[in-house]
Structure formats: structure tokens, C-alpha cells
Amino acid sequence: ERELLESRTRAELLAKTLQRSLLPPALLPPSGMTAAAHYHAASSDEVGGDFYDLFPLSDDRWGFFLGDVCGKGASAAAVTSLTRYTLRAAAVYDHDPVAVLHNLDSVLRQEFRENDAQFCTAVFGVLSRSAEGFEVCMASDGLTEARVSTGRYDDEGALLEFATAHAPAAPAGIVEDLRVLLNSFGDGLADDAAVMALGVSSVESGEG
């Protein structure tokens, strides 16, 4: 019994360490913006496939992405790592979000053949500073549909209703609200979940 407990403890520690390596140590929003993120692990001893990042591309452009690879464990971690670095590298050479996602698709198809197919859902965007603040250009590939004990959470637009009810809010506030929502599902939440929120600084001061 003690050996089983020690083994589980080691597995949980390994999973947490590996998970941390797949997420950015800190988000790097541009001056004038704020950002917040949260990762909710459905299992304490398995690495999930959710990922996010926010990083500078130049003096006036920043890239961001959020997504989830299929599966859990070491195999999902390998795809997550490849996906994160591919998106970062592709964004340096092409600021078109659609092109960046096409590049990711090509890399995954080349790396994982049909007999070992891997896929992910992702949103990638580019923030550009403008005279009025910031412009956002992004592409979505996938769906938001967390599996809970009663079915799929967003089948009837529940996530949109939730966001509308909590707006306007600073990034840290909406992320905390989502954290509470995720925790409210308890063991009924079968998926890992990653959330990231961006906002202009004036939102926090009540000006926008």
C-alpha cells in the first residue's frame, strides 16, 4: 500500500513538472494591455494536451495562441511541445494567422503519418498596436465543447451566455470566474481546460 502511494505521488509530481514545461512561465503582454491565464487539469497524474502562450514578435506585434491536442499522457505532451514551438517559429516568418495554422497542419501531417495520426484544435492571433489601441487578427480551427457529466457544456451557447453575464471584466477577473466555473463541475469535467484572457489596461480602471 505504501509503495502504491509512493508510486502515485511520483507520477503526480512528474505530471506536474512536465505540464509546467509545456506552459509559458509568464505571459508577456504589450504595454497598455493586461493578460491572465489558467490551466485546469482534469487528472493529477496525467499530462494534458491544453496549451497557451502570448509573446512578442516585434516592437509593435505580438502573437498569441490557445489550443488542445488529442489525448493525454506522454504522447500528448510530445504533440503539445511540437505544436507550441511550431506556432512560435511560424509566427516569426508569417504574420498571417491562417498561414501559421496551415504551417502547423503541414508539420503535424509530416511528423505523424496516417497510422499514428495526431491532431489539435487551436486559435492563433496577432496583436498589432494602432493609434486607437490594438488590432486583432486571428483564425480558429476547432470547437469549444467541454465534456461534462451532463453532456457537452457549450451545446446550447452556455459559454457565450456566461461571458456576456460577466462582461465587462478585466482579464484576471474573467479568468477567476472561469476557474470557479471549472471547479464547480467537480469530477464531472472529463477534459483538461486552458483559458487565457487579454484586455486593454483601461478596462481595469473602468474607462473602457
Secondary structure by P-SEA (a helix, b strand, c coil): caaaaaaaaaaaaaaaaaaaaacccbbbbcccccccbbbbbcccccccccccccccccccbbbbbccccccccaaaaaaaaaaaaaaaaaaaacccaaaaaaaaaaaaaaaccccbbbbbbbccbbbbbcccccccccccccccccccccccccccaaaaaaaaaaccccaaaaaaaaaaaaaaacccccbbbbbbbbbccccccccc
